[in-house]
């Protein structure tokens, strides 16, 4: 017990230090949390005979809570009515995003001689933006109240829903053995059935969601919220459905309960602590000596997928009838990659080929580190990006200098 407590003390000490460094540098904490996990884990500290944090079951469970709470908070920002009213625009922007970015990762994998399944895993990692990083940066920069936040958040929602289908498919392909089309069909049926039940609960359960949290005591309030989102997310995971998508739906259910602001106020610190553990946990399972093997796909992916995300985001902003300047900010805002790319990498690590077990996880960690840092900087300096793209031209009706 004492050894376990010391390990967790070491974990939180590392998180505190790298968090302070990130704040000093003005960068997102997420890539540095991952690096902290790599350095304090068995593949670096352990190899040098130093104290290290083992990648055990308890850390894994705490990490799962992190991703659940991150997506729960994203769901709080969306009501079902809002999704329906913006459904056509979300669909257009989301399809553009999917059609532009997923094939790039798949093509890179195929050009490198990987199998179709390995290439599909790479495509998912390259495709999906980080809901956690993007949402947090929107809030930090004050963009959340600007017009460009709607297409950004709408596209993130589309990605999160699309990833439910994607994960059902690739989970069956990676872990399903010889089940083939039948196994994929069963996985999709279970996924859509479970998500359909959640959709009905969100649609008709507003009064129930409100009644669950109708308590004055703060401790009871927090415990009741967790008693809803965590078991439902766990049930989803047990059925082969993304626990993150399930948590998103639960968040949508609570978004119209009248308790949204109180949930955000009381649970934000809980979310941030467990989210930090999630990103640290990703680093724990990463062997940095394998990064060299992933260097070529990593370099290609960064060079190709950065402008592709900016382009698809720009087109998505135009689909929302935003100006060229604000649409460019939408594109810049979609660049960061994060939690879902790492979730896909964790799935790949359970595969049977060396590419799945070694190269893809190493690629994902390097890719998330580069893209999260690059994306955060681009969002912070969006005014400079606009000047470079538009050659200093004035914004049409909404000055590009309206930014962070």
N, C-alpha and C positions, 0 to 999 in steps of 0.2 A: 504493500500500500504506500509506504514512504517513497519507494522508487517511482511509482506511478505519479505521485503528487509532484515529485521533483521534475519529472518529465514534462508535466503540464505547466509547471512553473517556468521551465526553460522555454516551452512553446510560447507562452504569453510574453515572456521577456523579449524574445526575438521579434515577435509581432510589434511590441511597443517600440523597439529600436528602429526597425525598418519603417514603421509608420511615421516616426519622427523625421527620418531621413527624407521620406517622400514629401512630407509637408514642407520641409526646408527647401527642397528642390522644386516644389510646385508641380509635382507629378501625381498621377493616380497612384494610390497605395497598392492597387491590386498586383501589378507586375512585381513590385518589391516584396509583397507577401509571398508570392510564388518563389522568388529567389531566396527568401528567408527559409522557406521549407526545404529547398534544395540544399542550402548550406548546412542547415541544422539537422538534416536527415541522415539516414544510414549510408548514402552514397558519397557524402563528402566528410562530414564530421565523423561518421562511423568508420570510414576507411582510414582516417588519420588517428584513430584511437581516442578521439575526443568524445565527451558526452553528446549523445544525440537523441532525437525524438523518434521512436520506432513507429512505423506505419501500422498501428494496431487497430482493432475493431472499434475501440472507444473513440479514437480520433475520427475514424470514418463516419461513425454515427453523428458526431458533432458537426462534421463537414456537411452531411446530408441536411441537417437542420439549417445550415447556412443557406444552401441553395433554395430550400423550401421557403424560408423567410424572405429572401430576395425577390422571388417571383410573387409571393403573397403581397408584398408592398407594391409591385407593379400592377397587380390586379386591383388594388385599392384605388388606383388612378383611373380605372375604367369601369363604367357601369354598362350593363347590357344595352340600355337605351342609347348610350353614346356609341357603342359599337354598331348598333343597327342603323343609326342615323348617318354614320360615316362609312357604312359598309362598302358602298361602291368605290369610294375613294381609297379606302384601306385596301380593297381588293386590287385595284389598278396599281397602286404603289407597291404592294406586296408582290404581285406577279412580276412586275418589272425587276424588282430586287432579286427575286428567285431566279428569273430567267437569265439575268446578267451574271450573277455571282456563283451560283452552284456549278454551272458547267466549267468555270475556270479551274476550280479545284479538281474536278473530275479529269479534265484534260491534262492538267499537270501530272496527275498520277499515271494516266495512261501513257503519256509521252515518256515517263521514267520507266516504263515497263512493268508497272504494278498491275495486279489483277483488277477486274471491274469492282469487286467488293472493296478492295483497298483504296481504289480511286474514289469510290463513292463516299467512303469515310473521310478522305481528304477534302472532297467537295463540301461536305457538311461543315467541317471545321473552318473552311475558307468563307463559306456562305454567311453564317449567322453572326450578327453583331451582338455586342454584349449589352443586354438589358440593364444589368447592374451598373456598369461603368457609364453608359450613355445617360441613364436616368439620373444617376448621382451627379454627373457633370452638368446636365441641364439645370439641376437645382442649384449647384454651386455657382454657375455662371449667370443665373437669373434668366436663362432662356425658357424656363418652364412656362412663363407667362406670355411668351412671344408666339406669333403665328406659326413659326417653323416647328414648334414643339408638337403640334398635332400630327403632321405627317411622319415625324420621327417616331413618336410613340405608337402611331397607327401601324407603321411598318414593323416595329418591334413586336406588336401584338400578332400581326400576320406571321412573322417568323416563328414566334413561340407556338402558334397553332400548327404551322407547317411542320415544325420539328417534332410534334407529336406523331405525325404520320411517318416522318423520316425515321425516327427512333424505333418505331414499331417494325419498319422494314429492315433496317440495318441490324437491329437486335436479333431478328430471326435469321438473317443472313450470317451473322457472326457466331451466334450461339445455338442456332436452331438445327444444326447438323444437316441431315438429308431430308428435312421436311419439305423443302422446296416451296412451291407456290401455295400448297395447302397450309404449311406452317405460317407463311406470311399472311395468308387470308385469315387464319385464326387469330393471329396477333392483332391485325387491323380490326377485326370484328370486336375483339375484347376491348381494344383501345377506344374505338368509337362508341361502343356500348357504355363504357364507364364514363367517358366524357359527355355522352348524351345525358346520362343521369345527372351529372354535375350541372349541365346546362339547364335542365328542368328545375333543379334545386335553386339555381341562381334566378331563373325566370319567375318562379312562383313562391320562393321561400324567403322573401324580404322580411316579412313579419317574424318568421322563425329566427333568422339571423339577428334581427334587432332584439328579440326576446332573450336570446342566449347571452347577450352582453349587457342586458339591462340590470346592472349592479353598480353600486357606488364605490365599493371597496376596490382599490386599484389592484391589489394582489389577486383577488378573485377575478377581476376583469381580464388581466393578462393570462391567468391560468385557463380561463374559459376559451379565450381566443386560441391559445395553443392546443387546447383539447379538441378543437374542431379541425384546424389546419394540419396538424401533425398526423393524426390517425388517417385522415383522408388521403394525405400524400403517401403515407406508408402503404395503404391499401392499393393505391395506384401503382406503386413500385412493385408490389407483390404480384400484380396482374400484368406486369410488363409494360405499363404506361409510364410516361415521364412524370415523376413526382413533382417536378417544377411546374409543368402545365396544370396539374391538378391544383397545386397551391395557387396558381394564377386565377383559376376559376373560383376558388374559395375567397380570394381577395376581392374579386368582382362581386361575390355575394354580399360581403360585408360593406362594399363601397356605398350601397344605398340604404344601409341599416340605420343611418344617423349617428354612427359611432366612428366614422372614418378618421376624423381629426384626432380623436382620443386614441385610437389604435396606433396611428402614426407617431403620436407623442410618446406613448408609453412603451412601444415595442421597438422604436428605432435603435436604441442602444443594444437591445437583445439581438436584433438583426445584424448590426454591424459586428458584434463580437463573433457570432457564429459564421458570418460571411468571411471574416478574416481567417477563421480556422479552415474553412473550405479551401480557400486559395493556398493557404499554407500546406494543407493536405495534398494538394496537387503536386506541389514541389517535393514533398516527402517521397513520392513514388517515382521521381524522375532521376535517372542516372545521367549526369551532365556529360559523361564520356561518350554518350550516344549522340550528343548534339552534332558532332562532326559528321555523322552519317546522314543527318537530316539537313545539313547546311545547304545543299543544292536546291531541294524543293522549297526550303525556307526562303532563300534569296529570290527564287522565281516567284513564289507566292506573294511576297511583300511587294515586289515591283509591279506585278500584274493586278493584284486585288485591291491595292490602295486606290488607284484611279478608277477601277471598276465600281467600287462602292460609292465614290464621290459622284460618278456619272449616274448610277442607278438612283441614288438619293436625290440628285438634282432633277431627274426625270420624275421621281415621285413627288417632289415639291411642286413641279409644274402641273402634275395631275391634280393637286390640291389648289390650283390656280394662284400659286404664290408667284412673286416676282422672281426674276433671274437671281438677284442677290440673295434673297431669302432661301431660294431653292438650293443655291450653292451651300448655304449653311446647313441645310438638311443633309446634303451629301457628305459634308465634313463631319456632321454629327453621327453618321452611321459607320464611320471607319473603325472605332474600337471593337476588338473582339475579346471575349472573356469566357464567362462561366460555361456556356453551352459547348463551346469549342473544346473545353477541358472535359466536359461530361462525355462528349463523343470520343475523346482520346482515352478516357478511362474504359469505355466500352471496347475500343479497339485493343486495349491491353489485355483483355480477356480472350482475344482471338488465338488462332493456332499458327499463324505464320510469323516469321521474324519481323516483317514489315509492320504487322499489326502490333506485335508485342513490344517492339523496341523503337522503330523509326517514327511511327505515327505519334506515340505519346511524346517523344522528344521534340518532334516537329511542332506539336501543339503548344508545348510550353514555350519554346522559342518564339513561335508565331504570336501567341497571346501577349508575351512580354513586349515584343516590338510594336504590335498593332495597338495595344492598349496605351503604351507610352506615346506613340506617334499620334494616335487619334486624340488623346487628351490635349497634346500640344497644339494640334491643328484646330481644335475647338477653341482653345484659349487664344489663339492667334488668328481667328477667322477673319479679322479685319485685314490682316496682311495677305491672307489667301485671296480674299476678294480683290484687293488691289492688284495682285499679280495676275489674276484671271481676267479681270475686266479692265486692266491697264489704267487703273485710277479713275475710271468713269464713275459718275455719280449714280447712286442707287435710284431706281425708278419708283419713287413714291415712298420708300422706306429705307432710309439711309443705312448703308452697311455698317456704319459706325455704331448703330444701336446694338451693341454686343456686350460681352462681359466687361 
